[in-house]
Amino acid sequence: MVKVMVSQRDKPEPLGEEAPGQAMRLYLMRHGIAIDREDPDCPSDPERYLTPKGIQRTRAAARGLRALRVKPTALLTSPFVRAVQTGEVVCEVLGLDSKQLRTTEALRPEAKPARLAEELARLTGEVICFGHAPQIDEFIAHALKATAPFTALKKSGVACLDIDSLAPLRAMLFWVLTSRILRRLGD
């Protein structure tokens, strides 16, 4: 069994006046396991939905987010069904109203990273986004000024960035956790 220890100083700091210079704490979550594209009953890509296993693992990963005291004030999701469902499961576990989930074209699989940065520029505080690979990994690289993606979030995995500025975009990668680690944190 793997144990992940989170020290007091690693816990999310309150944002706003108490964290000068930090514009946002951003969580980027890849959607859970969805119906396989090769399944004869698979609908069109935007309509692909989470499998029972995908829902179960997403719920367990969300319990890990709860253990880390993640409490977003803004929730953005891709309009694709599997991302919306992932957001709804996370809202349920974190005790948030799923009506707060706002769909945005900036989280579609083919959206450019700069488009998400523009969308985020209207927000502050803790924000969680539910989206797709490789778009989320491309945004992380863009935010950190990397020449190419260096992360590969697995299904229900989460990356946490501290954004100092959205114009120009300046960020620091705080952590990346797989679904498996999040599930263990939530146990």
Beta strands, then each sheet from edge to edge (+ up, - down):
strand 1: 24-30
strand 2: 74-77
strand 3: 101-103
strand 4: 125-131
strand 5: 158-166
strand 6: 169-177
sheet 1: 3+ 2+ 4+ 1+ 5- 6+
end
